[in-house]
Amino acid sequence: MEDSPSFIAGSEMKNFRLLHDAYLAIENGIIVEFGTMDEWPGISDWSGLEIIDAEGKFLLPTWCDSHTHTVFANSRALEFEDKINGLTYQEIAQRGGGILHSAKAIAVKSEDDLLQDALNRIHRMILNGTGALEIKTGYGLDVENELKMLRVIHRIREQVNIPIKITLLLAHALPEKFKNRMDEYVEYMIQELLPQAHQIGFDFVDLFCERDYFQVTHLKQILGAAQSLNKKGKVHLNQFYSIGGIPAALSMGALSLDHVEVFDDNDLLALQQQPTIVTALPGCSLFTKIPYTPARKLMDHNIPVALATDFNPGSAPNGNMNIINSLACIQMQMNPQEVCAAACYNGAAAMELQHEVGSITIGKRANLLLTEPLEHLSELFYYFGESRIESVWINGVQQ
């Protein structure tokens, strides 16, 4: 396998390589050869070769969705009406909705039901071209129910055939029983949840660092505790305000900074000094009517950008990466090749999966999507809200 860099930097994302008039060979679920047709070695080199004619079509790596909350108990469709009536995300949360509502639903739903619901969602995501996925806990809000979610995600990992990364969202919102005791809650989750979760297993640690949620001091405390277990952070921050979370997260070695709909000059300087993947979540911006991550500015300053769905019941109830990619073009001024770099390679890198998926590379999984016949790659994103994907291949098997 070729050496895979940590990410594709912003200015290089527009050069995400495309081959025209090409072939690709798969064996035992792995990419074993590819190149242009004038390099084609001939059918005689492979006995029993199955040939798929892709003339006029694009073959791409599957999307790598590096930020989701795919395990949840039910929709928050009633809050949808509150949004229509003008209530903000914060106002809904203050009325007992939002994350607190999802936490109550998680507590009463069985693990088997949570599992089946999540598997149904993931099946649809795969058919829409997703070939690697990160799933967070975070709707439990206490030790018992966070561990419940963690067990469900492990069962998902056993039952689906795409790579799944698990993130312990240790501090998502403050539960009612800890009202006005945020410091005590964070300490409780670190001391009680983190060791037990470590026994079950997870890949990353996360928190929601925001003005009305958890603070920079908590970010340092949580990521410091994660570092003691050799776990990296993937942090929700700068969704509404810039409160110093970006420099702090970078100082703690965070793998990705997620949301970043707003940032100031200090944030930009910190990112330039220590380039780290910024994961943009345009589905959340669309649904909650907040600004979009300024991806163009980030990329122009050579900062790597990834794209993900943020699939969750409250602020982004959609797991279709094709819509996310169209929004990136339409609302974030990303060109089609930058979108492919963000949704494929940098998405994989934001999960530390770039050695396995995210590009067409010899030795990587044959997780691929084949489009319908298209004149230009841009048509894949131009027809927003529609799928121009003809078929999806996971480990070399059509889904």
N, C-alpha and C positions, 0 to 999 in steps of 0.2 A: 504494500500500500504506500502511496506517496505520502510524504510528510504533510500534515495538516496544520496550518497556522492557527493561532488562538482565535482569530477573527479576520474578516476582510475590512480594512479601514475605510472610512467614509469616502475618501477620494478615489479609492480603487473599486468601490462597489459598482460603478458604472461600467467597469471592464469585466464583469462576470462573464466568463467565456462561453461563447456559442459556437458550435460546429454546424456547418451546413452540409447537406447530402452525406449524412453520417450513418454509421452502424454501431450497434452495441451487442455484446454477447454476455449471456448470463449462464452460470453453472452453479448448481446447488445453492441457489438463492443469493449468489455473490456476483458482482460485476467482474468479469475476467478479461474483457477486451473491449475497446472502442476506438473509433477513429473515423476518418473520412472514407468514403466508398472507394476512392482510388488506392487506399491502403488495405482494402478488404482482402484477406488471405485466401478466400475461397471456401466453398462448402465442404470440399473434400477433407479439410482439416478437422472437421467435427462430424463424427458419425451420428446419425439420428437427430440431426439438427431440426428444430422447429423454427420456422421463419414467420415473423409477423411483419407485414408490409405497413410501414408508417409514412408512406409518401404524402407530402404536403402537411404533415403533422409535426408538432414539437414534442420531444421527449425530455422531461425535466425531472430533477429530484423531487420527491414528495416534500410538501411543506413540513416544517419543523416548528410546532406550536409550543413555545417555551414559557408560556404563562397562562395557566388555566385553573379554574376552580370547578372542575367537571363533576366532582362528587358533591351533590346537594340534595336536599330532601324534596323540595317542591318549588314551583315558580313563585315569583313575587308580582304576579300580574295585577293585583289590586293596587300595588304601588305605582304601576304603570299609569293608572288613572290619576294618581296624585301628581305624578310628573306632568301629565297633560294639563292638570289644573294649576301648574306653576310652582309646586313645591320643589325645593332643591334637594340634592342628595343629603346634605347635612340636616335639613329640616325634617326629612323623612326619618333619618336616624334618631333625631331628638324625640320623635313621637313614638319610639319603640319599634320602628320598622328597620329596614336595612339588614345589616349583619346580625343584629340581635334577633330579628324575626327568623332568619335562616338557622341560627343556633338553636332556637326552641324547636324548630322542625326536625333538625338532626337528632336531637335528644330522644324524640319519640318514635323515630323510624328505625326499623330493624336493619341490621347489616346486610342481610340478604336482599332487602328491597332497595337499599342504597346502591348495592352492587349492580343489580339488574338495571336500574334506571341509568346508572353511569355507563354500563356496557352498551345500552341502546344509543346513548349520545355518542359514544366513541365510535360505534359502527358507522353512524352517519358522518362523523368527522373524517373517518378513513375514506369513505366513498367520495368525499369532497376533496380528497388529495392529501390529507394529513398522514405522515408516515413516521412521526416521532412526537412525543407528547410529554409535557410536564404537568403534574397534578399536585395541587396544594391541599393541605388540611386548612383549618382556620375558621370553620363554622362550628367547631365544638366549644371553644372558649373556656373549657375546663379540661382537667386531665382525662377524665373518663371518656368524654366525647371526642377529644382530639385523638386519643388512642383508638377509639372506634373508627374514626375516619382513616387513620393510618392503616389499620388492618384491612379495611375495604380496598384501599389503593393497592396494597400488596396483593390482594386477591385479583384485582384487575390486571396487575402486571403478569400474573400467572395465566390469565385467560385470553389476553390479546397478543397478537404477533408483531406489534411494533414496539420499539424501545419506549419505556415509560420511566421518567425520572420523578422522584418523590420529594416534595418540599414540605417541611414542617413550618407552617405559618403560625409561629408561636405567639405573636401578639397582633391580632387582627382588629379587635375592638374590645372595649372594656365592658365586661358583663355587669349586670345590675347589682349583683351581690358585692362587687368591688367598687361601687360608685364612689368617686372622690378619693380612691386609694390606688392610683395607677402604679406608683412605685412598688407597693406591696404586691399587686397583681403580677407585675413583671418578675419580681423575685420568686413568687410562688410558681410561676410557669417554668422558670429556669431551674429551680430546685426540685420540683416535683415532676413536671412533664418531660423535660429534656432527657434525664437519665433513662426513664422508662421507654421513651420513644427511640432512644439510641439502641436499646436492646432489640426492639422490633426492626429498626433499620429505616434510614431515610438518607437522602442525598444532600439536601440544602436546607438552610434555615432562612426564614423570611419574617418581616414585620411591616406594619403600615406606619410609616413615619410621616406624620402630617400634623398641622397645627392643632386640630381638634381630636387627634388620636394619640399616637405615641411619639415621644420626643427624641431629640438627638442623643441625649444621655441614655435613653433606653436602647437606641440603636447600637451604641457602643457596648452597652452591657450585654445585649443579646448576641451580637456578632462576636464579642469576646468569648462568651460562653461556648458558642459554636466552634470557634477556633480551637478551644481546648479539646474538642472532639474531632479536629481536622475536617470540619465542615465549613463550606463557604456560604456566603450570604447572597440572596437575591431579594432586593429590597424594593417595596412599594414606596415611592417618594415623589415629591414635587407635583402631586396631582392638582393641588389647589394653590399652594404657597411654597415659596422657597424659604426654608427655615434652617439651612445649613446641613441638611442631610447628605447632599452629594459629596462634599469634601470629607465628611465623617465616614461615609460608606466606603469611599475610595481608600481612606487611611486604614480601614479594616479589611481591605482585600476583597470587597464584594465582587462577585462574578458578573452580575448585571444589575443595572439600575432601571427599574420598571415604572412606567408612566411618563414622568418628566415632561408633562404638558407645559410647565412653566420653569424657567431657570433665569438666574441673573448672571452678571459678569463674573462673579466669584465662582459660580458653578461651572461656567464655561472654561475659565482658566484652569480649574482643578481637573476637568476632563481632558483638556489639552495636555496637561502635564502628566496625566496618567490615563491614557485612553482605555476605556472600559465600555463594554456593550451597553447601549441604551435601548431598552426594549419598548417600542412604541405600541400603544393599544388603541388604535383608531376606532374600534367598535365601541369602546367605552365613551370616547369623545362624541361619537354620533348619538348614542343613546341618552347620554346625560347632558348633552349640549354644552360641554366644556371645551376649551381650546384643544386643538390637535398638537401632538408633539412636533416641535419645529424641526423636523428631520432634515430639511434642506440646509438649515443653518448648521446643524450638527455635522452633517456629511461634508459641508464646505470647510469645516474646521478639522476634518480628518478624524472624526469620531465615528466608530462603528455603530450601526443601527440595526436592530432586529425588529421583526414584526410578529405579533401574537394576538390571539383572540381575546384574552381575558375572560373566556367563557364563564359566566356566573349568572345567578338568577336575578341579581339586582341592577347591575350597571352595564352588563354586556351579555344579554341572553342569546348568544349566537356563537356557534363553534365552527362556522364556515370560513376558512382562511381565504377563500376566493373573494368574498366581500371585503375582508380586511385589506387584501392586496389592491383591490379597486379603490378603496378609500385612500390608501397610501398614494396612489397616483393622482387622484382627483383633489384630495384635500391637503396633501403633504408634499406635493410637487416632486415625487420620486418617479424616475423613469423606469420602464419595465425591467431593465437589467438590474437596476438598484433594488427593485422590489424582490427579484429572484435571489439576489445576494442576501437580502435581509430576511426573507421568509424561508430560505433554504439553509444556506451556510451559516449565517450569523445566528439564526434560530437554533441550529444544532450546537454551535459553539456556546450559546447561552445556557446549554444543558450539559456541556462537556461531552457532546456526542459527535463532534466534528470528525473524529477518526472512524466513525461508523456510518453516518448518514450526512445529508446536506449538500452533497455534490456528486457528480458522476465521476467516480474515481475507481480505478482497479483495486479490488480488495474490499470495497465498501458493500453494504447491503444493497441489493437490487430493489430498493424502495423508490418506485418511479411512477410518474403520471404521464399518460399519453393524451394529448389534446385531440379535438376534432381537427379536420383540415382548416388551417388558418393561413392567411396571407402574411400576417405579421404577428410577432409575439405580443404586441400591444393589444391585439384583439382579445387575448385571454383576460385582460383587465378592463378593457373598454366596455364590454357587455356586462356592466355591473349588475349584480343580483342574479345573474344567470351563470350556469356552469358550462364552460366549453371543454370540460374534461371528458374524454371518451372512455378511458379505463384507468384503473389504478392497480399497481403491481406492488405487492409487499413480499419481500424475500423471494422475488422472482415468480410469484404466483398471482394471477389475476384475481381481484376481489369481486 
